[in-house]
Amino acid sequence: MAILLRTDPTGSEVGADLLAAIRRHRLDDLVDTSTLTRGLYSTDASLYRVVPQAVAHPRTEAELVDVLGVAREVGVPVTSRGAGTSVAGNAVGPGLVIDFRRSLNGIRRIDPEQRLAVVQPGVVQAALQKAAAPHGLRFGPDPSTHTRCTIGGMIGNNACGPRALGYGKTADNVLGLDLITGSGERLQVGTDNAPSGSPTLTALQRLVQDNLGTIRTEFGRFGRQVSGYSLEHLLPERRFDLARFLAGTEGTLGTIVTATVRLVADAPHHVLVALGYPSMPEAADAVTAVLPFGPTACEGLDSRLVDVVRERQGTGAIPPLPRGEGWMFVELSGDDPGELADRAARVLAAAEPLDGRVVTDVAEAAALWKIREDGAGLAAVGLGRPAHAGWEDSAVPPAQLGRYLRDFDALLTEHGLAGLPYGHFGDGCTHIRIDFPFQDSSGPAVYRGFVEAAADLVAGYGGSMSGEHGDGRARSELLPRMYSPAAIALFGQVKTIFDPQDRMNPGVLVAPRPLDADLRVAESVRRPLALADPHFNTDVHRCTGVGKCLADTTPGLGVMCPSYQATGREKDSTRGRARALQEMINGELVTGGWSAPEVHEALDLCLSCKGCRRDCPTGVDIAAYKAQVLDRTYAGRLRPRSHYALGWLPRWGRMITRVPGLAALVNLTTGLPGLRSLVRWSAGVDQRRSLPKFADRSARERVSPPTGDAPLGEVVVWVDSFSDSFTGHGVEAVTGLLASVGYAPRFLERDACCGLTWISTGQLDGARRQLRQALDVLTPYARAGVPIVGLEPSCLAVWRSDAPELLPDDDRVPLVAGAVRTLAELLTDLSDRGQWQPPDLAGLEVVAQPHCHHASVLGWQTDARLLEATGATVTTVGGCCGLAGNFGVEKGHYEVSLEVAEHDLLPAVRKHPDAVVLADGFSCRTQLAELGGKDAVTLAELLTLRSS
């Protein structure tokens, strides 16, 4: 069967026409043609890279109409984009990309009586859920990206999620659309439509009437047949339901202005039945036995994916599972707890699992569902080589699922590929990321060969190329393997009716681009920068674009990404920065290599907090990448002033505290108005920032560790450069506490700087020198089994993150990293052995600000457990303090630093004005004192608070 393939996505001459039209219509402030922005929007969560000519951010519906008018005037293609989480390439295009998420994201109306909501397309699904919840209502479909995906995007690809079994696909929940077609006609359509004089609808109705036989026999054969246009909704017996038909058309027919969606009442009671089977296909075989019990969700998991979650997130992330290598989670909902319990027992019996149980604990059920929710991101990094979307969400009738999965596993083996499957078993839909070898020259050919064979396999089972995410650029070319020539011709005729010039998301569904064209990763591996540093290329392409960094972080949860939470700009997200680095490697749009201005603009507001290292499902570590970019950019060149002043701060601190009287002179200089301004300028520090006071002597000189009985032996207190050189009482408190516990605390006789400030300013050779010197000092203690307790979390974190990366061949690094402990880790071990009892702090209110490196690298769980044991009432703050070492004091960062502090930390302190604020990080305490007027204490000071 032949299908027309699009080979020429756009012409270069259109760019000049578009710019002229933008200026003529005075839309300059709505349309961004910068190379950085075009690079950021050149890809979504798919394999594909298509550079747009411009990105538009209309703020009002009137501005949206104007932008679309300009695009039609100059003949520029238009692609609508929500959160850009499409795994099929639905949200990239060669012309004008319209970003709805930033501005057109209002909820116009919620009508609890009619159970509907009227929303703009950029509304995030979770935001709609939050707004509907007070009325006891919800929007049914809930994809794993619900914290950032938009309703418009969900309508575009007919999104589903695990609970579509109970609530339906997005198409089943769309009641009406206000739409501007590709021809410019504005339509208000609903679930029961007549042409009403509309030329578009009249022509469409005539087309349907002429092709009833084809539509009735080829479309709507099972619930997850979403590939192509869902023409079954236009049948007379379905009342020419245009709203449902338009869901899943992927922006190829028109642009949504507003949508009216159905809200549903969630059943008050839920129960989860966890079923274990010898394998995932055997779990799928049991689906038909489960469906008669009316589950809300029926999800399948494979042991390979569970193993990855366990490896990446720790054993605590996986609750006890039933015996087996494949699982099915069945959620039942209802109004009567007794009836629900009886139904759960009958499911358990009918499903005949190897092992199974009914889960009634809400927290345990949430943890089980979270395995599924994190699957998409983790599946990309859980194999020996990177795994990719492409063949990601095929679906077959549920009764065929077990057989299909067995044949699919055999197909993977035949092609030498591997993947981590999971899916919506109740709907027959399977998700998988596959390790296509795009790093090899044969990668695109291997990809094409596999997906063509997979398409034939799924079509042979009467299935759908896509069961949820749409066809996009990944699967549109495959539609003739599923549909007859008559059906394919119908798609083209529908497209012509709505979009006669083929300007709406061209290359998708009709006249598609080849599925192996525009492959982002495959293109990158041949570029000079990638060839010079393939490891860095692999690292930055870990970002798959699922966009967890775009989620509106609830205060108290997560760190990623502080600057994006402050600005809301794509370039300041983890994904945006990774995309900028990918474009740097590609070199086609962003030129200049490591020194490219676009790259430095994207990285400028990165706080190096390492929140992405933990919270990004694929483990992207922008802080590490930023350090490498700065290192290579300034190799052999003069650096910014702040790199010398703040990057070498430990060196200045040692010098100042060792020369008698120098600290007093420096503090006086930085306290006088004129000189203070000069010092700030010369150091690259923002003039609104105060400067910390140096101590007159180092902490190791001014603090004498207590002596006495030491049944627990010696412990080394590793005094970092900040604690050593600046005023504060943290060192005295920790030595006193350790002595009271039964240790003999002692200081190091020589300096052992971890090189943190060299790392954060991208002076990596200097950092390596500092680390090697520190290893010389610390290794003898580590070999002797002497515990080493650090004070500054960011310095401790260097040993567990940066040091292994900077000195991969030095076998002393893992030895020292294992010996260096946080105070909480040391004390908790003692408590577990019955050698120490946490003090009684009952009645004390504490606001705890974990340093972002503590939360992201070291892990805050041990500290949280210790604090809980004291009996104190603890409010743990999420996010970053906003100072983040040198970031917050550098010129140009003050406003963002303040915004970050206002997201989590400062509101928490204001909400609990009488609380003791706990902050082990020097930056956190500095930020609190300067912006919050609050003196924070370290953990050692807190634990000795009532005894002092």
N, C-alpha and C positions, 0 to 999 in steps of 0.2 A: 504494500500500500504506500503510495507516495504522499509526501507532505511537504509543503513549501517551507524552506528554511530561510530565515532572514540572515543575510551576510553583511549588510552595510547598515549599522545601527544609526548613524547620523552623519551629517556633513559638517566639516570644520567651518564653513562659511556661515552657518546658522548662528554661531556664537556672537559675531559682530551684530547681526540683526537683532538678536535678543538683547544685547547691551543697549543698543540704540532705543529699542522699544521700552526698556525699563526706565531709561532716563526720560524719554518722551512722556511717559505716563507717571513720572515722579514716584517710582516704586523703589528707588535706590535703597531705602532703609529697610525694605522687606526682603530684598534679594541679595544673596551673598555669592559672589563669583570668585572669592579668594581660593588659591590653590589648596590651602589647608582645609577649608570647609569642604571643597569638592572632593578632596582625598578622604575625609572622614565619612562622607556619605556615599563613597564609591562601592561600599560593600555592606552587607547586612550580616545575618548569622549563617549565611550560605557559603558555598565554595566560590562564589562569583565576585568579580571586580569589574564594574562598569562606571567610568568616571562621568559624572553629570556635568553639564555646562554651568549650572547654577543651582543653588538651594534657596527656596523661598520659605519665609516664616511669617505668613499672614496672621495678623492679630485679631481680625474681625472677619465676619462672613462677607462683608462688603469688599474687604481687601482680597479675600480668597477669589471672589468673582472677578475682580480686576486682574489678578495674577493669571487666572485661567484665560481671560480674554486676551491678554498679551501673548500667552503661549499659542493660542489659536491664530492670532494675527500674524505671527512670524513663523508658524508651522513647527514649533518646538515640541517634542514629545514631553509628556507629563507622567510622573510617577508619584503616587501618594505613598506616604511613609508615616507609620506610627512610631513604635519604639525601635524599628529596624531589627526585629528578632526573627525575621523570616528565615527558615532553613532551606528554602527552595529557590531563593533569589527573586522573590516577588517584589522587594522593596528597593531595587536598584534600577537605574535607567539612564539613558544617554543624554537626556535633555534637561528638563527642569524637575527637580525633586522637591515636593512640597512636604515640609515637616509639620505635622499637625500637633505633635505632642507638646511643643513649647507653649503654644498660645491658644489654639482652638480646642480647649480642653475643659469647657464648662458643662455643668449639668444644668440644663434649662429648667427642668421640672421633674419632680417625682410625684406621681399620683397613686397613693396607696389604695384608693378605692378601686381604680381600674387596673391596679397592679402594672404600671408601666412607668417608664422614664424616657424623657426626651433629652438627648445628649449631643454634644458636638463630637466629632470623630476622634479627637485627641484625648478623650477622657480615659484614664488608666482604669483597667478593670477593677483593681483593688479599691480605687477611690469611689467607684460606683457602688461597690459592695458596702463600703463604710457609710456612704450616704443613705443607702437603702436599709441598712441594719436596724436603725431605730424604729422602723415600721414593720419589723419582723419579716422583711423581704430580702431577696438576693437576686442577682443576675446569675442564671444557672450555669453556663459553661465556665470552667475554671482551669485553663491551661497552666502548666507549670511556671509560665512566665507571668502569672497574674499580677505580680507586684509592679510590673512595668509595661506589659502589653496594653495596647489601646483598643477601645471598642471598635473604632474604625478599622484597625488592622485585623481584629477578630472577624469582622464582617467580610473584609476583603478575602481572607483565606478560609472562611467558614470554620473557625477554630472550635475545638471541642473540649479537651481535657478529660480527666479520669471520670468525672461525674456526668458526662454526656449521656451515659446509659440511663440515668434518672431524669436529667433535665433537658436532654436533647443537644444537638449542635447549635452553633450560633444562628444558622438559618431558621431553626425551629423557634427562635426567640426574638426574631426581628419582625416588628409589626408595621413599620413604615420607614421610608427613606425620603429625604429631600436631596435630590441628586442633580448634578449638572452633567449632561452627556458629553461625549467627545465632540458632537456637532454644536454644542452650546445650548441645547434646549434644557430648560429647568423642569424637572418632573417631581411631583409629590406622589409617591406610589405607596400602596399598602398591600394588604393580604387579599383584597377582592377588588379587581380593577377593571375598568372599561376604558377603551381608547380615549374617549372624551375629547376628540378633536386633535389629539397629539399625533403628529406624523410618525414619531418613533413608535409609539404603542400600536398605532394602526398597522404599520408595516410588520411589527413583531407578531401581532395576533394573526395576521394573514399567513405569515410564515409557519406558525405553529399549526394552523388549520390545514395547511398543505402537506404537513409532515407528521401527522398524528401516529401513523403506524411505526415509523422509526423511533419516535420519542417514547411511545408506550412499550416498545420491546427492548430498547437499549438503555433506558435511563431509570434510575430509582429502583434498581433491582435489589439492593440491600442498603442498610442505614449509612454505611461509611463509603458509599460510592460518591466521592466528591470531585473526582478528576473531571476536567472539562467543565462545560457549562451545565448546570443542573436543570435541564429543560423540562423535567417532569413536573416542576412547579407551575409551568405555564399551561398545562393541560386543562381543558374545560372542566373536568371533574374536580380539579383542584382550584378552580375559580381564578385562573390566570393570576397566580400569586406572585406578583413582581418583586415584593420585598424579599421573599425567600429565594427567588431565582437569582437576584442580584448578589446575595451573599455567596461568596466563593468565586466571584468573577474577577477577583484580583486586580481591581482598578483598571481593567482593560476596556470597560464600557463607559465609565463616568467617574465623577468625583463626589463623594458624600459631603453634604453640607451639615445636615443633622440626621440623627437616627432616632426612631422610637422603638424601644426594646421592651420585651416582656420581663416583668419581675415575678418571682415565685416565692411562695412561703416555704421555708425550709422546715422539714419535719423536726419536731422537738427532740426526738430521741434517735441515737445512732448506735450501731454496734458493728464491730469488725470481726469477720471470721477469717483467720489466717490458716491457709491450707498448704501443706508441704507434699511434694511429689518427687519421684526419682529424677525427673528432668523437666525442663520447661515445656517441651511438647506434650508430655503427659499431663501437665497442669492444664494445658490448652484443651486436651481431650475432654476434660471435665466441665468445660464451659456450658455445654448444652444441658447438663444436669443442674446447673446453678441458676440459669436464666429464668426458669419458671417461678422462682421465688421472688422475682421483682427487685433485684439489687439496684442500688443507686450507682454503684461502681463495682467493677470487677477487673482488677489489675494483675498482670503477670510480671514476675521478676525471675531473672536467672542468677545462679550463684556467682557467676563471674562478675556481675555488676555489684552484688552485695560485697564481694571480696574487695572491690575497688573502694567502695564507701568505707569499709572497715580500715583499709590501708591508709586512706587519705584523711579520714576524720577520727580515727581511733576506734577501739573496740566499744567504747561507750556509745558510739553513734548507732550501733546495731542492737536492738533489743533481742531477747531470745526468740529464735525462729523455730517453727516446726521442723522436724527432721526432713531432709530432702535436699535436692540440688536445684529445684524449681519451685516457685511459690505462686499462689494466687491469693490476693487479698480481696475479700468480698465485703462491701459495705452495704448494710441494710438500714433503712430509715423507716420511722413510723410514729404514730401518735400514742400507741399503747405499749408500754415497756414489756408487759407480759406476752403480748402477741409477738413482739420483736424477739424476745428470748426464745420463744417456741420456734419461730421461723429460723433463727440462727442454728438451733439444734438440728432442725430438719435439713438445712443446707449442709451442715457438717456430716450428717449421715448420707445424704444423697450424693455428695461430691466424692466419696470414697477415697480420701487422701491417704498417703502413707502415714501422715501425722497431721494433727490440726487442733485448733482451739479457738474459743470465742474470746475476743479481747474486749473487755468492758472499761479498762482504765483509759481515760482520755489522753493522758500524756504518752502512754505506750502506743496507742493507736496513732497519735500524731507523729511519733518517732518512726513508726513503720511507713507511714505515708511519705515522710520526708526522704526516705531512701529513694522512693519513686520520683519525688520532685527534683532531687539533685541529680537524677540519672543522666539527663541530657548533657550537662556540663562535664560530669565525671567520666562519662562514657568516652569522651574525646581524649582523655589522657590515661586511660586505664589499660592500654595495651603496650606492646613493645615499641610501637611507633605510633605517631599521632593518628587518631581516628577522625573521620569527617562525616558530615551530612552528605546528602546526594541521593542515596536510596534510603530514605529515613522513616517513612510512615505509611508503607503499603498496607492494604487491608483486603481481607477476604471474608466471605460469609462465615460467621463464627463456627458453624458446624465443620468447616473445612480447615480451621486454624491449626490443629495439631499436625495434620498431614502436611500442610503448607510449611510449617516451621521445620519439620524433618527434611523436606526437600530443600528448603532454603539453607539449612546448615550444610547439606551436601554440596550445594552450589558454592557456598563460601570456600569450602575445602577444595573443590575442583579448581577454583581460581586463585588459590593460595592466599586467601584473605581471612581476616578475623573480625569479629564485632561483639559488642555487648548488648544483647537484646533485652527489651522490656516492652510493655505495651498495655493497651486497653483491650483485654481479652474478651470482655463482654460484647465488644463491637467488632472483634476480629481484626483489630488494628495493632500493628507491631512497629515499635521504634527501634532503630539500631544505628550506631555510628560504626563505620567500617574503615579499616586501616589501609585505604587506597595508597599506593606508593608514589605519591606526588613528588617525593624528593628525588625520584629516579626519572630519567628521560622517558621511560615507558609508562609512567604514571597515567597520563591522559588516556592512552590506549587501553590500559588495564581497566580504568574506570568505565570507559565506554563499553568494553566487552562485557563487563559484569552487569551493568545496569540494563543492557539490552537483553541479556539472558534472564535477569531477574524480572524484567517486564513481561517477558514471554511466560515465565513461571506463574506470576500472579494473575495474568490474563487467563491462563489455562484453568485456574481455580475460580474463574468468574469474578475476580477481584478488581481492585482499583489501584492505579499507580500511587495515588495519594489517598489517605484516609482521613487527613486532618489538616495538613499544612499547605495544601494547594500544590499546583504543578510547577509554577514559576519557570525558571530557566533550567531547572534540574530535570523536569519530567514532561514538559510540554511536547517535546519532540517524540516522546514515546506513545502519545495518545492513539496513533493509528494501530498500535498493537492491541488496543483495548476496544476501540470503536470501529465501526464500518466506515467505508468512504462516504456514505450518505450522511452519517453523523458528523464526521469531520467537516464535510461541506456545510452542514448546518451551523457549525461554530463560526465559520467564516462569514456566513450570511448574517448571523446575529451581530457579529462585530461590525459589519458594514452598516447595519441599520443604526447602531448607536454611535459609531466612531468611523465615519466613512473615510477619513484621511489617515486612519491607523496611527493616531498620535497618543492614545492612552496606553501607557505601559507597554510599548511595542516589544516584540520578542518573546512575549508570554502568551500561551494558549493558542493563539492564531498566528500563523507565519512565525514560528518560534526560532530563536537562535539555536544553533547546535548545542547540545548539552555539554560538549567538551570544549566549548569556546569560552574565553574570558575567565579561565580558572585561576584564581588569585594565587594560591600556593604554588601551583605548577609553574606559573610565570616567574615567581620570585626566586626559585632555586637556581635559575640561570643568570641572575643578575650579578654584577661584579662584587657588590658588598656581601651578598649571600655566599658567593664562592670564597671570598676572603675570610668570612666568619660564619660558617654554616650553623654553628651552635647558637649564635645570637639570632640568626634568621628563624631557627626552630623555636626559640624561646618566644619571640614576639608574635609568632603565628600560633602560639598556644591559645591566644584569644580567639574564640570561635564566634563571638558576637552575641551570645545569649543575653547579654545586657543586665546581669544581676547588679552591676554597678550603677545602673540607672534607677534602681528601685528607691522610692522615697523611704529612707531608713527611719523606722520608728525609734524615737529616743530610747536609749538603753540597749539597743540591739545593733551589733555590728559596727565596723569602722569604715568600710569601703562605701563611697569614696568621699572624703571630707570636702574637698574643693568642689566636686560636682554638686554636693548638697548645698553648697554656698552659692554657686553661680547658675546651676541648671544648664550649663552649656556642654554640648557633646564633647568638645575638645578637652574639657576638664574631667571627663570620666575616665575610668580605667580603660574602657573599650576605645574611647577616642584617642588616648595616648598610644595604645597599642596599634591602632590603625595608622596614626601618623608615622610610627616607626616602620610599619609595613610598607607605607608609601615611600619612606626614605630608602628602604632596601630596593623597592621596585625601581625607583629612580626615573620613572617616566614623567610623572607629574611634579613630585617634590624632588628637586635637584639640589645638588650641593653636598650630598652625603651627610656626614656627622655634623657638619656646620650649618645645615639647612635651617633658615630662620623659622620655617613652619614647625620643625621638630622642637626647636627650643621654645617656641610659643606654646606648643602643646604641653611641654614638660614644665614650664615655668611655675605653674601653680600646684605641681605635685609636691606634697608635704613630706614625701619619703616616709610615710607612716607605716608602710608595709601592710596596711589593711587588706589590700588586694591579694597579698600573698596567702592570706588565710581565707578571706571571704569569697574570692573569685573561685568558681567551681573548677576552673582549669589551672589554678595556681599561678596566674600572671603576677609578676613581681616588678611593677613599674619602678619602684625605688632602686632596685638593682640595675634595671635597664637605664634609668636616668644617670646613675653613677658612671656607667660605661660610656654613655653618650658624652657626658661632660669630660671624662677622662680623654677620650679620643679627640674631642673638639679642641681642647686646649693643650694637647701634647706639643711641647716645644714652643708654646705661645704664651704671651702675657694673659693672665687671667683677670676676671673681675676682682675688684678690691676686696669684696667680702670673702673670697676664697682664701686670701692670705690672712685677713683679720679673724674671721670666724672659723675657717678651715684649720688654721693653726692655733686655735684658742688654747688647747692643752699646753702647747709649747710656750705661749705667752704667759699662761697661768703659772707654770713652773718657774719661769724666769722672774716674774713679779713677786711671788711669795718667797723666793730664796734670797732676794736682795733686801736687806733690812731697810725699812722706811719707804721702799718703792711702792708698796701697796697703798700706803696713805697718800703718797703724791699722786698716784694714778686715780684714786678715788676722789681726791680733791679736784683734779683736772676735769674729770667727767661730771663733777657736780657744779662747776662754774658755767653759767649760761653760754658765753661765747665759745669757750674751749670745748664745752660739751657738744655743741653743734658741729664744730670742726672735727672732733673725734668721730662723731657719728658719720659725717660725710666721708671721712677717710676710710672708715671701716665698711662703708656701704650699708649703714644701718638707717632705718627710717627715723626721721627726726621726732616722731611721736613716741618712740620707744625709750624707756628708761634703760640704763646700763647697770648690770649687776655689780655688786661691791666685791672687790677682791679681799681675801683674808690677809692679815698681816704675816701669817705663817701658814704653811701647809697643815692640813688636818692631822697628818701623821706626826707633826711636831707639836701641835697644840693640844692633842688628845693623848693621854696616857692610858693604855688598856688596863683595866682592873686586874689585880693579881689575887691569888687565893687558891683554894682547892679546885682542881679541874678533873673530875672523874671521867669526863668525856674526852679529855685530851685536847690537843691543839686544833685551833681553827684559824685560817688565814682570812682576814678582812681585806678584800681587794678594794682599795679606795680609788675610785675613778677620778679622772681629772676635774670634773665639776665639783664633786664633794670635797676634793683635796684643796682646790684653789679659791673657792667662794665661801662666803659666810653661811653658816647654818649649823644645825646641831645633830644632823643625821648620823655622823660617824660616832659621836659620843654615845648616842642612844643605842646603836647596834652593838658596840663593844660592851656596854653595860649589860644589855640584855643577854648576850651570849655568855658573859661571865656568870650571870645569875642562873643561867640554865645549867652550867657545869662545864663550860668550855674555857680554855685558856686562849683568848683572842690575841692575835699578833698582827702587825702590819708587815707588808712586804718591805724589804730593805732597799729595793730598787724600783724605779718607775716601771709600770707595765700598762702602757696605754693601748687600748684596743684599736685605735685609729678611726673611731666613729666619725669624727668631723672631717677627716680626710676622705672617707667613703662618701659622705653626704654631699661633699663638694666635688666629687669626681676626681680626686687625686689618688688614684689607686696604687701607683708605685709607692707613694708615701705611706699609704695604708698598709701595704704589705710589709714595709720596713718596720712600722710600728708593731704590727702583729708578730713578726718574727722576734723582735726584742721582747715583747710580752711573753711569748712562748718560752724564751730562754729563762725568764724569771719564774713563770708559773709551772712549767713542766716538772721540775723536781718535787714540788709539793703534790702535784697530781699523781706522780709515780709512787710517792710515799703514802698515798691514800689519805692525805690531809684535806679535809673539806675546805673549799674556797668559797666564801660568801661575798657576793657583789652587792653594791648598793643601788647603782643606777641601772634601771631596766634596759635602756637602749644599749648600754655597754655590754651587759650580759647577753643580750640578744645577738650581738655581733658574733659571739662564739658559736651560736647555733644556726646562724643563717649566712652571714657574709664571709666569715673566716673559712668555712669549708669551700666556698666558691672561689675565694681569692687565693687560697693556698691548698688546692686539691691534692697535691702530692706530698704534703707535709703530714706525716703520721702522728705528729704531736697534737694536731688540731682536735681530732676526736677524743684524745685522752684528756686534754684540758677542758674541752666542751662538756665532757661527762663529769668533770670534777667541780666545775663552777656552778654554784647553786644560788637560787634566790633565798632570801631569809625564810619565806613561807615554805619553800620546799624542804629546807633543813629542819625547821621546827615541826612540820607535819610528820616527817619521818620519825622524829623523836616522840611525838604524840602517839603515833601508831604503835611504837614499841613500848609505850607506857613510861617513857623517860622524861616527859614534860607535859604539863597540864596548861592549856590556854587560860589566860586570866579571865575573870568574870567581868564582862563589860555590859551586863544586862542593864537596860535602861538608857544606854548611851546610843544616840543617833549618829550614824556615820554616813557621809556621802563619799563614796569611793570612786576616784578617777583613775582607772588603770592606764598606765602609759600605753600608747598605741602599739609599741613594740612588745610590751609585756603581753597584751591581749592577743596580738597577731603571731608572735614567734614563740614566746615562752609559755603562754597559756595562763589565763587568769583563774582557772578552776581551782588550783591548789590554794590560792589566796582566798577565794570565795569560801572554800570549805573551812579554812582556818578561822575566818571572820565569823562564820556561822557558829562555830564551836564556842566563840566567846560570848554568845548571847546578845551581841549588839544588834540593833536594828540598822540594816545596811541597805542603802540605795546605791546600786552600781551604775555608773554613768557609761553610756556607750559613746562611740565616736572618738574624735581626737580633740585635744585641748586647743589646737590651732596654732600653737607656737612652734612645736615640732623642731626643736633644735635651732638651727640658723634660719629656717624658713621664715618664721613670723617676725623676725627682727630686720630682715633684709628690705631694702627700699623697694616699693612696689607691691608688697605683700600684706601690708597692714590691714586693709579693708577685708580681704579674704580671711586673714587670721582671726579677725574679730567676728566675722560671720560664722566661721567654724566653731568658735567658742560659744556663740549664741545658739547653736543648733542643739547642743546637749548639755555641756558643762555649766555654763552660767545660769541657764534656767533651773537646773537642778539645785544649784547653790542657793538661788533666790527662793526656791520653793521650800527649802529646809534651812532657814536662816540660823537656827540654833545648833545645827549639826556640826560635828567635827568633820573636817574635810581631809580625806586620806589621799595622798598623791606621792608616790615614790619617785616619780620622774622630776628631774630638775626643771625641765621645760614646763611641766604642768604646774609646779609650784610657782614658778615665775609668772606664768600667765594668770594664775588665780590671784596672785598678789597685785599685779598691775591692773587687770581689768575687773576683777571681782572684789578687790579690797579684802581678800581673805588669806590668812596665813594657814597653809596646809601643813599636815604632819606626815612623816614617813610611817611605815608599818612598825618599825622599831619604837618610834615615839608613841604611837597609838597603844601598843601592847604594854608600855610602861606608864601610860597616862595616869592611872589611878594609884600607882605606887609611888609616883614622883611628888 
